[in-house]
């Protein structure tokens, strides 16, 4: 995951349509039901962003993950089933300089705790697909430049990542719901659904999106899909 410059994640709700719906092959595209697509960009508050990615299945839970004592992102704070996810996520993510949120909803009856529960077996429902786009030349929260990844696996900078994403959208016709520009220079691309779908429904579509990104990529195109899709985390935006 790219590091983020605190307070500088830029969240935008955006809809980009390159082709007519019937030109997108269903076997290579995610479901065509983006969450409240808009024709123009507008900034989203963190509360609104989290509300869009609340899986919303009664009895299931999502979590915020922060750095534990080891320095690794493995400290899980789980939402109670009755809690509002957006309010919970804003409160918990603002407690830590680096925070991530779970994209899946998990079954607490299968055992969730501070250091466990976010597993493939326990992931039940999803309400989105997503892509991470990293850049080689980054800046940390203190303004110090650093490199992330390799020239072969990342874009050189933010501007080239944006151009690569635009090219990918134009070539494939996929619809983007939300776009987060991270403080370090990378991009997080979200495909939000109107309603949650089961893991069985989600996985083949997620793999199709990954294959589509890999098939259409140039040397540095958006090809980094969540390495462990069931356990996927995305960086939490800040207030």
N, C-alpha and C positions, 0 to 999 in steps of 0.2 A: 504494500500500500504506500502511496506517496505521502510524505508528511505534509501537514497543512499549516499555513501561516495563520495564527489564531485570529479569529474574527473576520477573515477575508474570504471565506467560501461564498461564492456568488451563486445563488439559486435562481434559476429562471424556469418558468413554465413555458414550454414552447412546443409547437406542432410543426413538423416539416413533412410535406408530402411531395414526393418526386414523381410518382406514377399513379395512375388510376388503380383502385383496389384490385380489379380483376387481372391486373398485370403482375401481381405479386403471387408467386406460386405458394399454395398453402403448405406444401411439404417443406419449404425452406424459410418460412416466415413465422414469427410469433403471432399469437392471436391478434386480430385486428380490432381490438376494443380498448384503445388508450383511455386513460382516466381523464375525463373532462378536457379534451384537447382544445387548444386555443390557437387562433390564427396569428396572434401577435405575442411577442415576448412580454413578460412582466415578472417583476421580482416577487418571490414568495418568502413570507416569514417562515422561520423554522417550524412554528406550530402548524402552519398550513401544509408545509412539506411533509412532516411526519404524519399528519392526518391522511394524506393521500396514500401513504405506504403502511398504514395500519391494516394488517391482513383481516382483522375484524371477525374472526370465527369464534363464537362463544366457547369459553372454556379453555382456549389455547392462549399461549403467551409468547411475547417477543422480548428481546433483551437489549440492554446497552452494555457494551464491552469496553473496558478501560484497561490501562496497564496495571498489572499486579506488582508485587514486591520484586519480582524477577526482572521487571522492565518489559516483559512481553504482554501483548494484548490478550489476556486470559482471565480477567476478573469480570464475571458476569453479574449484572444486576437485572433480575427478572421482573417484569411487570406482573402485578397480580391480575388474575382473570377479570376482576370487576373494575380495574383502573382504566382511565382514558389513556390510550397509548401516546397521543401527541403531547399531552401535558407531562406525562411520565418521562418521555424521551427528552424533552427540552430540559427539564429539571436535572435529570441524571447526566446528560451529555455536557452540561455547563459546569459540572463539578470537576471535570478533568480536562487537561490541555489536549489530550488525544482521546477521542471516543468514537466508537463505531456502533451501528445498530443492525440487528438481525433482519434479513429480508424474508425469512420464513417464519411461520408460527409453529410452535412446538407444544407437545402434550406434556403438561406438568406432572401428570400421573405416571409418566415413564421415568421421572426422576430428573429434576433440574435443580442446580445449586450454583454456588459461586464459581466453581471450577469445572462443572460438567453439565451435560444435558443438551448441548448444541451439536447433535449428531445427525447423520443421514437417516438413521432409523427413526429418530424422534421428530424429524421435520414432517409436518402434516399438510400444510397449505401454503400457497404463495399468492401474491397479488401483483407480481411484477417480474420483469426480466431486466437485466442490466449489463452494461459494459464498462470496464475500467480502461482508460487510456492514459498511459504514463508518458512523461517527458523526461529526457535525459538530464537537462539542465534545470535544476530546481533551486528554490530558496526556502530556508527554514523560517521559523517564527521570529528569529532574531535578525533576519535579513542576510544570513550567511548562505552563500551559494554552495551547492553540493550536486553530485551526480547520482542518478538513480537508474539502475538497469544498465543496458548496453546499447550502443548505437544500432545494433541489429534488431533489438526488441522494443525500442521506444522511439517516439518522435524527438527531434532535437529541442523543440521549445513549444510553448503554448500555441503560437500562431500556426505552426505547421500541424499541430494536433487538430485544431479547428478546421483547417483546410482538409485534412484527411477524413475527418468525420463528415464534412459536407459532401465530399466525393463519395464516401460510402453510402450515404443516404440517397444521393442522386442515382447511384448505380443500382441500388437494391430496392428502393421504394419503401423501406421500413419507416415507420412512424415513431418519432421520438416524443415522449410526453414531457420529460423534465431533463434539464441539463444543469449540472453543477460544475462550475469552474473552481477548482481547488486553489488554495493560496499558494501551493507549491508549483502550479502551472499545468497540472493534469486536468483531465475531464472525467466526469462520471455521467453516464448516459442511461436514462431510465425509460422503460417501456411499462407504463402503469395500466393495469386492467380495471375494468369496472367492478369486477367481483373476484373473490378468491377462487382459485382452482386447486385441485388435489395435486399431491406430489406425482401421482401417476399421469395426470394430464400435463403437468408442468415440465417434467424432465425431457421428453422427446422434443418439445418446442425449444427448451433451453439449449439442448444439444444442436438443434437445427440452427439457432441463432449463432452459436459459436462456430459451426461449420461454415455458415454464410460469411461471417466476418473473416475467417481464415481463407476461404475461397476467393473472396473479393479483395483481399489485402494486397497492397504493394509492400515495399520493404518495411514501412512503418505505419501500417493502417490499424484501425481499431480491432485488435485480435485478442486482447487480454480479457477473457471471460473469467468469472470466478473459478479459481482452481478447484475448489471443493464446492460445487454449486449448492448442495444441500445445506452447507454450513456457512453460506456466503454472508459477509459483513460489508457494509459500506460506511464511509466516514460520516459522522453525524455533524450536520451544520450547527452553527452557534448563533446565539442572539447577539 
